[in-house]
C-alpha cells in the first residue's frame, strides 16, 4: 500500500494533470503530490528520450540495470514493458538487468553504468576510454549519467512510497 496520497487525474493540478491524463500510472499518481517537481522530472525524462546520443534500446538497458542494482520492482516491471516496445525480448531485458548485454556495445554500456554507479561517478580514465572505444561519444556520457540520475530518483521514490506495481511484475533479483 502506498505511503503517499495518490492523486487521481481529475484532481491533479498543473503539469501533473496533463501527465496523468496521458499516463495514469501509480508512480505518477504519487509524484503528482508535487506538480512542480513532477514537471521537472518529466522534462528530464523527455530530454533523455529526445537526446539520441544512445538508442532507445540502450536507454532501456541503462534503466533496467540501475533498477536491478537498486532492487526497484516497480521500475523493473515498467522498463521491462517499455523495453519490449523498443526491441528487447525477455531474454535481452534480463541480460540488461544482469549487466551482461548481448553484444560488445551493450556490454561496454552496462560496464560503464556499473562503474559510474559503483564509484559515484569517480571512474578511471580507462573506464571512460573503454566506453568511447565501443562507439560512444561525450554526448552519450552525459545522456547515460542523466538516465542513471533519473532512474535513481524513481527507484528511491518507489522505495519510499512503496508504489504498487501496475505493470506485469518481474522477479527480483535476476542475478543474485
Buried (B, 14 or more C-beta within 10 A) or exposed (E): EBEBEBBEBEEBEEBBBBBBEEEBBBBBBBBBBBBEBBBEBBEBBEEBEEBEBBBBBBBBBBBBBBBBBBBBBBBBBBBBBBBBEEEBEEEBBBBBBBBBBEEEBBBBBBBBBBBBBEEEEEBEEEBBEBBBEBEBEEEBBEBBBBBBEBBBBBBEBBBEBEBBBBBEEBEBEBEE
